[in-house]
Amino acid sequence: MKNTQLLQFLEKLSSRELKKLEEMLHSPYFNKNERCIALFQLIKREILESGKDLDVTEVFKIVFPEQTKMNASLSVLMSKLLNLAQEVLVLEQLRLRPHTRNYLLLKSLGEKGDGENIQKLGKKSLKKIQSQQKWTKEDYQNNYLITNLLYDLEITAQHNRKHYPEKVVEALDAFYLSHRLPLTYEMMNIKQMLRVNDHNLLLEKVLGISESISLENTYLIQLYRLAVLLIREPEKVANFEQLLADLEDFGTYIPREEMHTLYATALNFCIQQIIKGKKEFYQRMFDIFKMMIAKRVLYITKYIPPGQIKNVVTLGCQLGKLDWTKDFLEEYSHHLDPKLRNSTYYYYHATIAFYQKDFEKAKEFLVKMESMDVFFEVGRRFVLLKIYYELKEEVALFQLMDSFNAFIRSNKALSAPMKTSYLNFCKMLKWLVKNQNKKRANQLEKLNTYQPISDKRWLMNKLSLEDYS
């Protein structure tokens, strides 16, 4: 039963959503099938709450006791229950998005020819949207849709409509930019990762519109404009500083999801600067993580992504902030998906043990890790390479290095710059093992031939070129 689409969907519902589903099942308006209620109660009691794994055959016998042979009845019932569970999420989204609901209501009134109520409700809805301080992308969309709907009504009714075209154009520009700028940012980000260079004339037009827009409450648009400029002009640190300053000033007007994305933009900029050798951006990156924690935008999903904790823990350790990192881990490890908690626990504590120079303990933690996603596997092997070097276990080091190189080259989930960075690290580490007695100037010259390269701070410490803790 656990592999069915129905159960996988129900497991993702919150307790509140499950309660709403149960209420819906008992409503004749939505459901008139008593067996559907029985099926839900069985799943909730025996699987969701008790953790049992009932076989489909067992479920069929309980829900259809009068039938002797297995047939399609259970599949039909499961499909019905799944549709109702999906309906709960749709209705919840409408509850959370009153302006979208109002627009759908206005459309329905339009189909019934009720122009008088469309005018009253439409203007009231617009006033509510335009008076709020925190605009989402959907608010820009609904502002345009309702403005345009009222304009269409004016045309049909042959009323005075001299002001409406301008309002529609302004609302359309804001709606366009609120979606286009984030998409532009994503496209530029991907092209940067893939090292694709092309001059986009449309980008200049988009930026031009964003400069001339006159509507109020355009904080989101202006922030995404800075995010685009941050990629377009990577040497201009002023855009980075402006983005952080505006996030601080206008953060209360920006939805959490958008704040998370925009702070991630600033983090990516820091990573690019670090790759270029600008060490001061380690601390800037750490400060951004602390801002995200303070503003509760470190994560926006039900569980915190393991990779996000991994980034914070690694950075905290690299900066020698071990006590802070332990406190952070103690607080946030409880917000991990229970299915991943054990393996990620081992990885995080292995990282801390490594930076405490307890290499045997770190190795023990990493060996206990179960297989996770590709990025954790890369991280696990990467830390093990450094542990084998520290413990002078050269046979294990070279064996792991060979398998790690093959893993990196064959994995399609890793970007080309990331692959190059890890492969260069392995080349430098191998050279370092075989040339321990080289002069420092020669070692530094060799290190600088590998660009980009992962964890340059650690390598420089091994060359005694930089303090490291």
N, C-alpha and C positions, 0 to 999 in steps of 0.2 A: 504493500500500500504506500510505502514511503516514496517510491519512485513515480507515483502518479502525479499528474499536473495539479490535480485538486489539492492534494496534501501539501505539495511544495508551495502552493499559493497560500493556503490557510496558515502555514507555519510563519509566513511573513506578516500576518495581520497582528496588530496590537490587541491587547485585552479589550480596549474600548471598541475597536472595529469588530471583534468577534461578538461582543455584546450587541452591537448594532445589527450584525448579520442575524443573530438569533431573533431579535425583535422583528426583523424583516420577514424571516421565515414564518413567524406566527401571524403575519398580516395577510389576510385573504387577498388584498390588492396585489401583493407581489407573489404569493405562493398559496396554492390550494392543495398541494400534495403532502399528505401527512408523513409519507415515507421519507421525504426530503428532510423533514425535521428530525426524524429518527436517525437518519444517516449522519446528520450534523452532530447530534448529541452523542452518538457512538464515537465518532472521530474525536470530538472534543474531550470526552471522558477517558477513553481508552488509549488514545495516541498523543494528543496535544498535552494533556494534563498528566497522564500516567507514564508516558514514554514507551508504550508497547508498540510493537510492529506487527499489526494484524495483517494476515494474508487476505487477498481479495476474495478468496473463496469463503473464508470465515465471515467476512463482512456481508457477503451475499446471503449466506444462511441466516444471519441475524436479522437483516432488513427484509428478506423475502422468505420467511420460514415455510410458507405454504407451497413454494416451488421446489421441486426435487432436482431439477437440472439447472446448471449454470447457463444463463443466457445474457442478452444485451441489456436487460432491465437495469442492472446496476450501473452500466456505463452511461445510459441515458440519464439516470438519477444524479450521477456524479457530475455530468455536464450541466444539468440544471442548477445544482448547488454551486458549481464554479461560476456560472453566469451571475447568480445572485451575489456571490462574494465580490465579484468584480463590480457589480452595481453599487455595492456599499462604498467602495473606493471612489467611484464616480460621484456619488451623492456627497461624500465627505469633501471632495474637491470643490464642488459647487457651494457647499456651506462655507468653505474657507475663502472662496472667491466670489463675493456678492456682486461685484461689477460684471463678471462674466455671466452670472445668473441673470442679472438685470438685462443684459444685452440679449440673451436668449428669450427672455420674456418679451422684450420689445419686438423681436423678430416675429414671435408668435402672434402678438397683437397686430403687427403689420399684415400678416397673412389673413387676419380676420377683418382688416379694414378699419381698425379702431384708431384713427389718427389723433383724436383728442387725447386719449390716454397715453399714446406714444409721446406726444409733446410734453405732457405733464411729467411722466416718469422719466423720459429721456433727459430733460433739463435738470431734473432732480438728481439723476445718476451722474451727469456730467459735473454738477456742482460738488457732489461728494468726492468724485475722483480728483478734481482740480484743487480741492481744499486740503487734501491730505499731503503730508510732508514726505512720506516714504513711498516712492513710486517703484513698482516692479515692471518688468518688461510687459507683463499682461496689462498693467494699468495704461501704458502708452498705447497698447493695442486696442483696449476697450475705449479709451478716449477717442481714438480715431474712428473705430467702428460705429460708436454711438453718434459722434459728430456727423459722420457721413450719412448715417441712417436718417438723422433729422434733416439734413440737407436734401436727401432724396424725397422726403415727405414735403418739404417746402416746394420743390419742383412740381410734384404731383398736385399739390393744392394751389399752385400758382400764387403763392404768397410772396411778399417782399423778401428777396434772398440775397441782397447785395453784400452782406457781411459773411455769408456762409462759405463761399469758395476759399477765402483767405484762411478761415478757421480750419477748414478741411485740409488745406495744403500744409499748414503749420502742424496739425495733428498727425498728418501722414509722414512729414519729415521726421518728427520725433519718434513715431512708431518704427519707421524704417531704420533710423540710426540706433535705436535701442536694441534692435536685432542684428543689424548689419555690422556695427562696430565690434561686438563680441565675436561674431563669426569671422570678421577680418582678422581680429587678434588670433583666433585659433588657427586660421590658415597660415598666417605669418609665422606663428610658433612652430607649426608642423614643417613649413618650408625651411625654417632655420635649423631644425633638428636634422632634416634630410639634406641640408646644405644645397637647397635649390634657390638660385638667384634669378629673379625676374622682376621687371619694373611694372607695377600694376597701375595703369592710368586711372582705373576706377577708384583706387585708394585715394588719389588726390581729390577726386570729386567728393568722396565720402567725407574726407577731412574738411573740405571746403564747406559742405553743408553744416557740419558740426560746429564750425566757427561762427556761422551766421544765424544759427537757430536762436529765436527770441523767446520761446516759451519758458515759463518758470518751471521749477522742479526738474531741472535737467542734470542733476548731480550725477546720476548713473551714466548718462551719455558722456559727460565731460570726463569722468573717471576712465571709462573705456577708451576714450580718445587718447588719454595719457598712456594707457596700456599699449595701444597700437604704436604710439610714438616711441615707446620704450624699446620696442623691437625694431622699428624702422631706423632709429638713431641710437644704436647700442653704446656709443661712446659718450652720449650726452647724459651724464649722471644727474643733471638738473631735473630731467623728467622723472627719474626715480625718486628724488627728494620731494618733488611736487606731488607725486602720486601718494607717497606716505603722508605728507602734510594734509592733503585733501581727504584722505581716508580718516585721518584723525579729526578733521574739522566737520566732515559731512557723514561720518560713519553712522550716526543715529538715523540718517535719512536713507540709508542703503539696506536692502534686504540682506539677511545673513548669508544666503547662497551666493549673492553677488560679491559681498565682502570677502568671502572665502576665496572666490576665484581671483579677485583683484589682489589680495595679499599673496596668493600663489604666483601671480605675475611678478610681484616684487621679489619673491623667493627665487624664481627662475632667473631674474636679472642678476641676483647675487651669485648664483651658481656660475653664470657665464663670466662674471668678473673674477671669481675664484679660479676658474679654469685658465684665465689669462694671467694668473699669478698675483692678483691683488688680495693680499692676505687679510686686509682690514674688513673685507666683506664676510668673513666667517662670523665676526661679532655682529655685523649688521643683520645677517641672516638669523642669528640667535635672537636678537632683539625683536625681529619680526615675528618669530615663533611665540615669544612672550606676549606680544601684542595680541596675536590671534587667540592665545589662551585666555588673556584678560577679557577680550571681547566675546568669548565663547564662539569663535568661528574656526577653531582648529579643525573641526570636522562638523558636517551638517547631516550626516546619515545616522541611522539608528545606532550603529556601532562605529567606533573610530577605526579607520583603515589601519591595518598593521604597519603598512609602509610609512604612514604619517608619524607614528610613534618611533619607528626605526630611524627616521630622519632626525627627529628631535634628540633622541638618545645618542646617536652617533655624533651629532654636532656638539651636544653638551659635553660628551667625553673628550672630543678633540680640543675643546677649549679649556679642559681641566676642571669643569664645573660638576664634579662627580656627586657631591652631596645634593645639589639642586636636581641633577638627573635622577638620582635614586628617589627623591621625593616626588618628582614628576611621574616616574614609573609606578610608584606605589599608588598614586591617585588615579592614573589613567588606564592602567592595565585592567581594571575592573570594567572598563567600557569597551573592551574587545569582544568580538564574537566568541562565545564559549567554545565553539568548535576549533578555533585557532589559538586559544589562550595558552595552552601548554607549550606548543612549539615556539610561539613568539616570546613567551616568558624565557625560554632557554636562550633564544637569540639575544634578547636585550641584556640579560644578565651575563652572557658570554662577552658582549661588547664592553660592559662595565668592568668585568674581571680582566679583560685584555688591557684596558687602559690603566688598571691598577697593577699591571705587570704580573698578575697571577695567571700565567699562560696555561698551566696544566688544568686549572679550574675552567678557564675559558674553553679549552679544547674539549673537556668533558661535557660542558653544556652543548656545544655545537654538534657533537656526535649524537646526542640524545634527540636532536631536532628531527621531526618528521618532515617529509617532503611538502613544500608549500608552493607558492608561485615562483616564477622564474627569477624575480628580483631578489627574493629572500634566498634563493639557492645561490645566486651570484654573490650576494653578501656573505653567506655562510662560507663558501669556498674562498672568497677574498680574505676574510679574517683568518681562516685556517692557514692560508699561505704565509701570512705575517707571523702567525704563531709558530709554524714550523721553522721559519727563519730565526725567530727569537730563541727557540729551543735548540737550534743548530741541528735539526733533523733533516739533513740534506737529501737523503734518499726519498723520504716522504714528501719533501718539498718539491723535488723535480717530478715525481710521479703525479702529484696533484697539479702542478703547473701544466703538464702535458694535457691532462684531462680537462683542466679549466680552459685552456686555449681552444681546445676542440669544442667545448660546450659554448663558449662565447661566439666562435665563428659560425656555428651551425644554428644559433638561436635567432629566429626571425623577430622576436619580440623586442630585441635590443636595437636601438638606433645605431647608425654607422659611427657617429662621434663617440658614443658610449663604448662600442666594441673597440675602437681604436685606443681609447683611454685605458681600458683594462689590458689590452694586449701589450701596449707600451709599458705598463707597469710590470708585467711579467718579464719583458725583455730586459728592463732595467734591473729587476730583482735578480735575474739570472746572472747578468753581468756583474752585479754587486757581489754575489757569492763567489764568483771566480776571480774577482779583482779587488780583494779587500785591501791589498797593500799599495794600490795606486795612489799617486799624489792627489791631494784634495782638489786642486785646480783641474786635473784630468777627470776626476769624478763628477765635478759640477758641469764641466763641458759635455760629458756624456749624458748627464741627466737632462740638460737643456736641448739635446737633440731629439728628445721624445716629447712631442706636443700634439695633442693634449695627453695628460697622464693622470691616472687616478692616485689620490692620496699623496700628493707631492710633499706635504708637510712631514709625513712619516718617513718617506725616502730621504728627505733632507736631514732629518734627525739621525737616520742610520749613517749618513755621510758626515755627521757632526757639523752640519752647516746651519742648524737652527735648533733652538731650545724646544723641547717637546715634553709634554707631561700627559 
